[in-house]
Amino acid sequence: MQRKTTQRTAIEQVFLSEDRALGIEEILRLGRTLVESLNQATVYRNLKLLIDKGWLKQINHPAMGTLYECTGKGHHHHFHCHGCNRVFELPGCSLNQETAAPEGFIVEDHEIFLFGVCPSCAASPQ
């Protein structure tokens, strides 16, 4: 049995407060505001534990690499803002898997990333 540590609690709190997909550097930066001694090895070790527990899942972003997000949100897609470099969750899915691939192909899963500028960055003067 794994004991609950201050570092793991801080990592969980980061995900609960941000409520979006996060990369390692962002998890580390935000986690250090809660536990100053948090280091990258500890973040990776705890992410693995939280994935194994089913609390987090991995997302493979085409440009940013592996991101992590809380489970239990149902199938959804993501929007990557080029202004602030944040990834936002988009509710639901409008892709029809039955017609998305040519005949004879069997779609088993999919992930869609939209790219652009979020409302906050769009409202900010350049």
Phi, psi and omega per residue, in radians:
M1 nan 2.335 3.128
Q2 -1.501 2.364 3.071
R3 -1.489 2.630 -3.135
K4 -1.421 2.213 -3.103
T5 -1.902 2.844 3.088
T6 -1.056 -0.684 -3.139
Q7 -1.123 -0.779 3.141
R8 -1.138 -0.693 3.095
T9 -1.066 -0.703 3.119
A10 -1.128 -0.743 3.129
I11 -1.117 -0.764 3.093
E12 -1.059 -0.738 -3.135
Q13 -1.111 -0.648 3.085
V14 -1.022 -0.832 -3.134
F15 -1.154 -0.691 -3.132
L16 -1.178 -0.638 -3.112
S17 -1.386 -0.592 -3.128
E18 -1.476 -0.629 3.109
D19 0.891 0.840 3.095
R20 -2.783 2.981 3.120
A21 -1.201 2.394 -3.095
L22 -2.318 2.567 3.033
G23 -1.628 2.937 -3.098
I24 -0.953 -0.856 -3.079
E25 -1.078 -0.695 3.130
E26 -1.211 -0.699 3.081
I27 -1.060 -0.780 -3.137
L28 -1.114 -0.816 -3.125
R29 -1.084 -0.837 -3.128
L30 -1.218 -0.658 3.123
G31 -1.131 -0.591 3.137
R32 -1.206 -0.322 3.040
T33 -1.252 -0.352 3.128
L34 -1.749 -0.675 3.116
V35 -2.364 1.779 -3.018
E36 -1.014 -0.548 -3.068
S37 -1.466 0.027 -3.120
L38 -1.007 2.319 3.127
N39 -2.186 2.949 -3.036
Q40 -1.092 -0.719 -3.137
A41 -1.085 -0.706 3.112
T42 -1.136 -0.702 3.118
V43 -1.083 -0.871 3.140
Y44 -1.033 -0.775 -3.124
R45 -1.085 -0.760 -3.129
N46 -1.282 -0.572 3.059
L47 -1.087 -0.739 3.113
K48 -1.070 -0.770 3.112
L49 -1.082 -0.736 -3.124
L50 -1.225 -0.536 3.042
I51 -1.223 -0.822 3.126
D52 -1.037 -0.586 3.119
K53 -1.314 -0.278 -3.103
G54 1.506 0.202 -3.121
W55 -1.490 -0.536 3.108
L56 -2.158 2.804 2.982
K57 -2.402 2.781 3.128
Q58 -1.641 2.554 3.023
I59 -2.218 2.405 3.124
N60 -1.787 1.800 3.137
H61 -1.438 2.372 -3.078
P62 -1.082 -0.475 -3.131
A63 -1.970 -0.588 -3.041
M64 -1.606 -0.145 -3.128
G65 1.454 -2.512 -3.061
T66 -1.396 2.253 3.011
L67 -2.075 2.857 -3.107
Y68 -2.259 2.495 3.068
E69 -2.586 2.789 3.114
C70 -1.167 2.572 3.098
T71 -1.498 3.088 3.053
G72 1.481 0.235 -3.105
K73 -1.767 0.002 -3.075
G74 1.320 2.994 -3.112
H75 -1.202 2.314 3.111
H76 -2.723 3.029 3.135
H77 -2.104 -3.062 -3.005
H78 -2.352 2.688 3.084
F79 -2.159 2.196 3.135
H80 -1.844 2.043 3.128
C81 -1.490 2.178 3.107
H82 -1.309 -0.317 -3.140
G83 -1.300 -0.984 -3.078
C84 -1.778 -0.080 3.116
N85 1.104 0.438 3.086
R86 -1.659 2.720 3.079
V87 -1.946 2.207 -3.120
F88 -1.929 2.613 3.080
E89 -1.511 2.397 3.050
L90 -1.863 2.288 -3.079
P91 -1.221 2.472 3.010
G92 1.159 -2.896 -3.088
C93 -2.590 2.240 3.126
S94 -1.834 0.078 3.135
L95 -1.383 2.271 3.043
N96 -1.607 1.782 -3.087
Q97 -1.083 -0.472 -3.126
E98 -1.134 -0.598 -3.076
T99 -1.934 -0.020 -3.061
A100 -1.245 -0.578 -3.099
A101 -1.924 2.692 3.099
P102 -1.050 2.786 3.135
E103 -0.974 2.410 3.137
G104 1.676 -0.349 3.104
F105 -1.495 2.500 3.112
I106 -1.986 1.972 3.120
V107 -1.405 2.152 3.136
E108 -1.787 -0.492 -3.132
D109 -2.932 2.882 3.067
H110 -2.760 2.775 3.057
E111 -2.475 2.280 -3.140
I112 -2.060 2.308 3.034
F113 -2.056 2.210 2.995
L114 -1.738 2.587 -3.097
F115 -2.205 2.483 3.127
G116 2.946 -2.440 -3.083
V117 -2.237 2.290 -3.137
C118 -1.320 2.899 -3.119
P119 -1.018 -0.671 -3.140
S120 -1.118 -0.762 3.134
C121 -1.240 -0.611 3.134
A122 -1.156 -0.554 -3.123
A123 -1.446 -0.307 -3.119
S124 -1.361 2.380 3.079
P125 -1.159 2.433 -3.121
Q126 -1.362 nan nan
